[in-house]
Amino acid sequence: MTPPNTLIVGDALQVLKMLPDNFVDVTVTSPPYNKGERDKGWLVDKVVYDTATDRKEEAEYQAEQIAVLNELYRVTKPGGSLFYNHKIRWVRGRLIHPYEWVSKSHWILRQEIIWHRKIAANLRGWRFWQVDERIYWLYKPRYKGDMIGEELNPRHALLTSVWEIPPERDQRHPNPFPIELPTRCIHSVLDGRKGVVLDPYCGIGTTLVAAKLLGCDYLGIDISETYIAIARERLENAEAERPRVLAELALHVVRKTFKERKEQGEWIGRFRPQPVTENEQIPLVKQVTLPMESDE
């Protein structure tokens, strides 16, 4: 059994195969996206990791990701969750959606969350600027037929399925998590309970720092010794990142639950049309003139 609060240098799939069954509560991770290490526009020069390659044949990449997902399923406790971050890609005009391989794993898809990053790395004009990524909340049933799992505490559920969290700007890694993201994932499903948090592509350790500050044990895997060294340093100095974690936790507040509002006859989210009186007119939509594009 791997001791808690451990960082391992190695290939994610190979290390996962050596881990025991049913010991992880929550995994939050994001693999390399297989973008081909190409030029990404003027905001991002190249996606180049310290050791891992981001240039594989797509079929090989997807098969590897399915294998990783299935190993994560095996090591997760019944009732546990995996938050798997990826994005839609285009290769020579073909849209590649991560659900292509997520759906072939053992996991039950509990929800597809949109991560609204508010910034686009590639500013070419072939498509509308892509400012979103996907976070798949995947679930391991507690028993046969358990397709839903436990209900979220309302203070977490109110945050909706669109997460507006700006990306992290840390030059030590090409695509690190903002610490608010794993904090939200871990806190929402554990709801203050202590658990074991895993990140098999831990990079510079953001998920692990969030887990530590939330009072959880953690296990991180990465193929890069450099990233693991940075992760260790961040974990030693985790208290410096607590203010951002606390700011995220402050969003998880609900004054009245849905049930309480319903019992008290208050608004519960349904649209209730109001009758229009004889002397009342429905206002017209104000016409707006958009500025013309300059030819210069």
Contacts in CASP RR format, 6 or more apart in sequence:
PFRMAT RR
TARGET T0000
AUTHOR 0000-0000-0000
METHOD contacts of the structure
MODEL  1
MTPPNTLIVGDALQVLKMLPDNFVDVTVTSPPYNKGERDKGWLVDKVVYD
TATDRKEEAEYQAEQIAVLNELYRVTKPGGSLFYNHKIRWVRGRLIHPYE
WVSKSHWILRQEIIWHRKIAANLRGWRFWQVDERIYWLYKPRYKGDMIGE
ELNPRHALLTSVWEIPPERDQRHPNPFPIELPTRCIHSVLDGRKGVVLDP
YCGIGTTLVAAKLLGCDYLGIDISETYIAIARERLENAEAERPRVLAELA
LHVVRKTFKERKEQGEWIGRFRPQPVTENEQIPLVKQVTLPMESDE
1 20 0 8 1.000
1 23 0 8 1.000
2 8 0 8 1.000
2 19 0 8 1.000
2 20 0 8 1.000
2 219 0 8 1.000
4 196 0 8 1.000
4 217 0 8 1.000
4 218 0 8 1.000
4 219 0 8 1.000
5 212 0 8 1.000
5 217 0 8 1.000
5 218 0 8 1.000
5 219 0 8 1.000
6 219 0 8 1.000
6 220 0 8 1.000
7 202 0 8 1.000
7 208 0 8 1.000
7 219 0 8 1.000
7 220 0 8 1.000
7 221 0 8 1.000
7 222 0 8 1.000
7 228 0 8 1.000
7 231 0 8 1.000
7 232 0 8 1.000
8 15 0 8 1.000
8 219 0 8 1.000
8 220 0 8 1.000
8 221 0 8 1.000
8 222 0 8 1.000
8 228 0 8 1.000
9 222 0 8 1.000
9 223 0 8 1.000
9 224 0 8 1.000
9 225 0 8 1.000
9 228 0 8 1.000
10 221 0 8 1.000
10 222 0 8 1.000
10 223 0 8 1.000
11 223 0 8 1.000
12 31 0 8 1.000
12 68 0 8 1.000
12 200 0 8 1.000
12 201 0 8 1.000
12 221 0 8 1.000
12 222 0 8 1.000
12 223 0 8 1.000
13 64 0 8 1.000
13 67 0 8 1.000
13 68 0 8 1.000
13 71 0 8 1.000
15 200 0 8 1.000
15 221 0 8 1.000
16 68 0 8 1.000
16 71 0 8 1.000
16 72 0 8 1.000
16 75 0 8 1.000
16 200 0 8 1.000
16 221 0 8 1.000
17 71 0 8 1.000
19 71 0 8 1.000
19 75 0 8 1.000
20 75 0 8 1.000
21 74 0 8 1.000
21 75 0 8 1.000
22 74 0 8 1.000
22 75 0 8 1.000
22 76 0 8 1.000
22 77 0 8 1.000
22 78 0 8 1.000
23 75 0 8 1.000
23 77 0 8 1.000
23 196 0 8 1.000
24 72 0 8 1.000
24 75 0 8 1.000
24 76 0 8 1.000
24 77 0 8 1.000
24 80 0 8 1.000
24 196 0 8 1.000
24 197 0 8 1.000
24 198 0 8 1.000
24 219 0 8 1.000
25 76 0 8 1.000
25 77 0 8 1.000
25 80 0 8 1.000
25 81 0 8 1.000
25 189 0 8 1.000
25 190 0 8 1.000
25 195 0 8 1.000
25 196 0 8 1.000
25 197 0 8 1.000
25 216 0 8 1.000
26 80 0 8 1.000
26 81 0 8 1.000
26 82 0 8 1.000
26 83 0 8 1.000
26 185 0 8 1.000
26 186 0 8 1.000
26 189 0 8 1.000
26 190 0 8 1.000
26 195 0 8 1.000
26 196 0 8 1.000
26 197 0 8 1.000
26 198 0 8 1.000
26 216 0 8 1.000
27 72 0 8 1.000
27 76 0 8 1.000
27 81 0 8 1.000
27 82 0 8 1.000
27 83 0 8 1.000
27 84 0 8 1.000
27 197 0 8 1.000
27 198 0 8 1.000
27 199 0 8 1.000
27 200 0 8 1.000
28 82 0 8 1.000
28 83 0 8 1.000
28 85 0 8 1.000
28 177 0 8 1.000
28 181 0 8 1.000
28 182 0 8 1.000
28 185 0 8 1.000
28 186 0 8 1.000
28 197 0 8 1.000
28 199 0 8 1.000
28 207 0 8 1.000
28 210 0 8 1.000
29 82 0 8 1.000
29 83 0 8 1.000
29 84 0 8 1.000
29 85 0 8 1.000
29 198 0 8 1.000
29 199 0 8 1.000
29 200 0 8 1.000
29 201 0 8 1.000
29 202 0 8 1.000
29 207 0 8 1.000
30 84 0 8 1.000
30 85 0 8 1.000
30 86 0 8 1.000
30 175 0 8 1.000
30 177 0 8 1.000
30 201 0 8 1.000
31 65 0 8 1.000
31 68 0 8 1.000
31 86 0 8 1.000
31 201 0 8 1.000
32 47 0 8 1.000
32 49 0 8 1.000
32 52 0 8 1.000
32 53 0 8 1.000
32 54 0 8 1.000
32 201 0 8 1.000
33 47 0 8 1.000
33 54 0 8 1.000
33 86 0 8 1.000
33 87 0 8 1.000
33 89 0 8 1.000
33 175 0 8 1.000
34 54 0 8 1.000
34 55 0 8 1.000
34 56 0 8 1.000
34 58 0 8 1.000
34 61 0 8 1.000
34 89 0 8 1.000
35 47 0 8 1.000
35 54 0 8 1.000
35 89 0 8 1.000
36 47 0 8 1.000
36 54 0 8 1.000
36 55 0 8 1.000
37 46 0 8 1.000
37 47 0 8 1.000
37 48 0 8 1.000
37 53 0 8 1.000
37 54 0 8 1.000
37 55 0 8 1.000
38 46 0 8 1.000
38 47 0 8 1.000
39 45 0 8 1.000
39 46 0 8 1.000
40 46 0 8 1.000
40 47 0 8 1.000
40 121 0 8 1.000
40 122 0 8 1.000
41 121 0 8 1.000
41 122 0 8 1.000
41 123 0 8 1.000
41 124 0 8 1.000
42 123 0 8 1.000
43 119 0 8 1.000
43 120 0 8 1.000
43 121 0 8 1.000
43 122 0 8 1.000
43 123 0 8 1.000
44 121 0 8 1.000
44 122 0 8 1.000
44 174 0 8 1.000
47 54 0 8 1.000
47 174 0 8 1.000
47 175 0 8 1.000
48 54 0 8 1.000
48 174 0 8 1.000
49 173 0 8 1.000
49 174 0 8 1.000
49 224 0 8 1.000
50 224 0 8 1.000
50 226 0 8 1.000
50 227 0 8 1.000
51 223 0 8 1.000
51 224 0 8 1.000
51 225 0 8 1.000
51 226 0 8 1.000
51 227 0 8 1.000
52 223 0 8 1.000
52 224 0 8 1.000
56 64 0 8 1.000
58 91 0 8 1.000
58 96 0 8 1.000
62 100 0 8 1.000
62 101 0 8 1.000
63 101 0 8 1.000
65 101 0 8 1.000
66 101 0 8 1.000
66 104 0 8 1.000
66 105 0 8 1.000
68 200 0 8 1.000
69 82 0 8 1.000
69 84 0 8 1.000
69 101 0 8 1.000
69 102 0 8 1.000
69 105 0 8 1.000
69 106 0 8 1.000
69 107 0 8 1.000
69 138 0 8 1.000
70 105 0 8 1.000
70 106 0 8 1.000
72 82 0 8 1.000
72 198 0 8 1.000
72 200 0 8 1.000
73 82 0 8 1.000
73 105 0 8 1.000
73 106 0 8 1.000
73 107 0 8 1.000
73 140 0 8 1.000
75 198 0 8 1.000
76 82 0 8 1.000
76 140 0 8 1.000
77 140 0 8 1.000
78 140 0 8 1.000
78 141 0 8 1.000
78 142 0 8 1.000
78 143 0 8 1.000
79 139 0 8 1.000
79 140 0 8 1.000
79 141 0 8 1.000
79 142 0 8 1.000
79 146 0 8 1.000
79 149 0 8 1.000
79 150 0 8 1.000
80 139 0 8 1.000
80 140 0 8 1.000
80 189 0 8 1.000
81 110 0 8 1.000
81 137 0 8 1.000
81 138 0 8 1.000
81 139 0 8 1.000
81 140 0 8 1.000
81 185 0 8 1.000
81 189 0 8 1.000
82 107 0 8 1.000
82 136 0 8 1.000
82 137 0 8 1.000
82 138 0 8 1.000
82 139 0 8 1.000
82 140 0 8 1.000
83 135 0 8 1.000
83 136 0 8 1.000
83 137 0 8 1.000
83 138 0 8 1.000
83 182 0 8 1.000
83 185 0 8 1.000
84 98 0 8 1.000
84 102 0 8 1.000
84 135 0 8 1.000
84 136 0 8 1.000
84 138 0 8 1.000
85 115 0 8 1.000
85 133 0 8 1.000
85 134 0 8 1.000
85 135 0 8 1.000
85 136 0 8 1.000
85 177 0 8 1.000
85 181 0 8 1.000
86 98 0 8 1.000
86 102 0 8 1.000
86 133 0 8 1.000
86 134 0 8 1.000
86 136 0 8 1.000
87 98 0 8 1.000
87 130 0 8 1.000
87 132 0 8 1.000
87 133 0 8 1.000
87 134 0 8 1.000
88 95 0 8 1.000
88 96 0 8 1.000
88 97 0 8 1.000
88 98 0 8 1.000
88 130 0 8 1.000
88 134 0 8 1.000
89 95 0 8 1.000
89 96 0 8 1.000
90 96 0 8 1.000
90 127 0 8 1.000
98 134 0 8 1.000
98 136 0 8 1.000
99 109 0 8 1.000
99 112 0 8 1.000
99 134 0 8 1.000
99 136 0 8 1.000
102 109 0 8 1.000
102 136 0 8 1.000
102 138 0 8 1.000
103 109 0 8 1.000
105 138 0 8 1.000
106 140 0 8 1.000
107 138 0 8 1.000
107 139 0 8 1.000
107 140 0 8 1.000
108 138 0 8 1.000
108 139 0 8 1.000
108 140 0 8 1.000
108 141 0 8 1.000
108 147 0 8 1.000
109 136 0 8 1.000
109 137 0 8 1.000
109 138 0 8 1.000
109 139 0 8 1.000
110 137 0 8 1.000
110 138 0 8 1.000
110 139 0 8 1.000
110 148 0 8 1.000
110 149 0 8 1.000
111 136 0 8 1.000
111 137 0 8 1.000
111 161 0 8 1.000
112 134 0 8 1.000
112 135 0 8 1.000
112 136 0 8 1.000
112 137 0 8 1.000
112 161 0 8 1.000
113 134 0 8 1.000
113 135 0 8 1.000
113 136 0 8 1.000
113 137 0 8 1.000
113 161 0 8 1.000
113 162 0 8 1.000
113 163 0 8 1.000
114 132 0 8 1.000
114 133 0 8 1.000
114 134 0 8 1.000
114 135 0 8 1.000
114 161 0 8 1.000
114 162 0 8 1.000
114 163 0 8 1.000
115 132 0 8 1.000
115 133 0 8 1.000
115 134 0 8 1.000
115 135 0 8 1.000
115 163 0 8 1.000
115 165 0 8 1.000
115 181 0 8 1.000
116 131 0 8 1.000
116 132 0 8 1.000
116 162 0 8 1.000
116 163 0 8 1.000
116 164 0 8 1.000
116 165 0 8 1.000
117 131 0 8 1.000
117 132 0 8 1.000
117 133 0 8 1.000
117 165 0 8 1.000
117 166 0 8 1.000
117 167 0 8 1.000
118 131 0 8 1.000
118 164 0 8 1.000
118 166 0 8 1.000
119 131 0 8 1.000
119 166 0 8 1.000
119 167 0 8 1.000
120 129 0 8 1.000
120 130 0 8 1.000
120 131 0 8 1.000
122 129 0 8 1.000
122 130 0 8 1.000
123 129 0 8 1.000
135 163 0 8 1.000
135 181 0 8 1.000
135 185 0 8 1.000
137 185 0 8 1.000
139 149 0 8 1.000
141 147 0 8 1.000
141 149 0 8 1.000
142 149 0 8 1.000
152 188 0 8 1.000
152 189 0 8 1.000
153 188 0 8 1.000
153 191 0 8 1.000
154 254 0 8 1.000
154 257 0 8 1.000
154 258 0 8 1.000
155 252 0 8 1.000
155 253 0 8 1.000
155 254 0 8 1.000
156 184 0 8 1.000
156 187 0 8 1.000
156 188 0 8 1.000
156 191 0 8 1.000
156 252 0 8 1.000
158 254 0 8 1.000
159 184 0 8 1.000
159 188 0 8 1.000
159 251 0 8 1.000
159 252 0 8 1.000
163 181 0 8 1.000
163 184 0 8 1.000
165 178 0 8 1.000
165 180 0 8 1.000
165 181 0 8 1.000
165 184 0 8 1.000
166 178 0 8 1.000
167 175 0 8 1.000
167 178 0 8 1.000
168 176 0 8 1.000
168 177 0 8 1.000
168 178 0 8 1.000
168 179 0 8 1.000
168 206 0 8 1.000
170 176 0 8 1.000
170 204 0 8 1.000
172 204 0 8 1.000
172 227 0 8 1.000
172 230 0 8 1.000
173 203 0 8 1.000
173 204 0 8 1.000
173 227 0 8 1.000
173 230 0 8 1.000
176 203 0 8 1.000
176 204 0 8 1.000
176 205 0 8 1.000
176 206 0 8 1.000
177 206 0 8 1.000
177 207 0 8 1.000
178 206 0 8 1.000
179 206 0 8 1.000
179 209 0 8 1.000
179 210 0 8 1.000
179 241 0 8 1.000
179 244 0 8 1.000
179 245 0 8 1.000
179 248 0 8 1.000
180 244 0 8 1.000
180 245 0 8 1.000
180 247 0 8 1.000
180 248 0 8 1.000
181 206 0 8 1.000
182 197 0 8 1.000
182 199 0 8 1.000
182 206 0 8 1.000
182 207 0 8 1.000
182 210 0 8 1.000
182 211 0 8 1.000
183 210 0 8 1.000
183 213 0 8 1.000
183 214 0 8 1.000
183 244 0 8 1.000
183 245 0 8 1.000
183 248 0 8 1.000
183 249 0 8 1.000
184 248 0 8 1.000
186 197 0 8 1.000
186 207 0 8 1.000
186 210 0 8 1.000
186 211 0 8 1.000
186 214 0 8 1.000
186 216 0 8 1.000
187 214 0 8 1.000
187 248 0 8 1.000
187 249 0 8 1.000
187 252 0 8 1.000
188 252 0 8 1.000
190 214 0 8 1.000
190 216 0 8 1.000
192 214 0 8 1.000
194 215 0 8 1.000
194 216 0 8 1.000
194 217 0 8 1.000
195 216 0 8 1.000
195 217 0 8 1.000
196 216 0 8 1.000
196 217 0 8 1.000
196 218 0 8 1.000
196 219 0 8 1.000
197 207 0 8 1.000
197 208 0 8 1.000
197 210 0 8 1.000
197 211 0 8 1.000
197 216 0 8 1.000
197 217 0 8 1.000
197 218 0 8 1.000
197 219 0 8 1.000
198 218 0 8 1.000
198 219 0 8 1.000
198 220 0 8 1.000
198 221 0 8 1.000
199 205 0 8 1.000
199 207 0 8 1.000
199 208 0 8 1.000
199 218 0 8 1.000
199 219 0 8 1.000
199 220 0 8 1.000
199 221 0 8 1.000
200 220 0 8 1.000
200 221 0 8 1.000
201 221 0 8 1.000
201 222 0 8 1.000
202 208 0 8 1.000
202 220 0 8 1.000
202 221 0 8 1.000
202 222 0 8 1.000
202 227 0 8 1.000
202 228 0 8 1.000
202 231 0 8 1.000
203 222 0 8 1.000
203 224 0 8 1.000
203 227 0 8 1.000
203 228 0 8 1.000
203 230 0 8 1.000
203 231 0 8 1.000
204 227 0 8 1.000
204 230 0 8 1.000
204 231 0 8 1.000
204 234 0 8 1.000
205 220 0 8 1.000
205 227 0 8 1.000
205 230 0 8 1.000
205 231 0 8 1.000
205 234 0 8 1.000
205 235 0 8 1.000
206 234 0 8 1.000
207 218 0 8 1.000
207 220 0 8 1.000
208 218 0 8 1.000
208 220 0 8 1.000
208 231 0 8 1.000
208 234 0 8 1.000
208 235 0 8 1.000
209 231 0 8 1.000
209 234 0 8 1.000
209 235 0 8 1.000
209 238 0 8 1.000
209 241 0 8 1.000
210 245 0 8 1.000
211 217 0 8 1.000
211 218 0 8 1.000
212 218 0 8 1.000
212 235 0 8 1.000
212 238 0 8 1.000
213 238 0 8 1.000
213 239 0 8 1.000
213 241 0 8 1.000
213 242 0 8 1.000
213 245 0 8 1.000
214 245 0 8 1.000
220 231 0 8 1.000
222 228 0 8 1.000
222 231 0 8 1.000
234 241 0 8 1.000
256 264 0 8 1.000
256 266 0 8 1.000
258 268 0 8 1.000
261 267 0 8 1.000
261 268 0 8 1.000
262 268 0 8 1.000
276 282 0 8 1.000
END
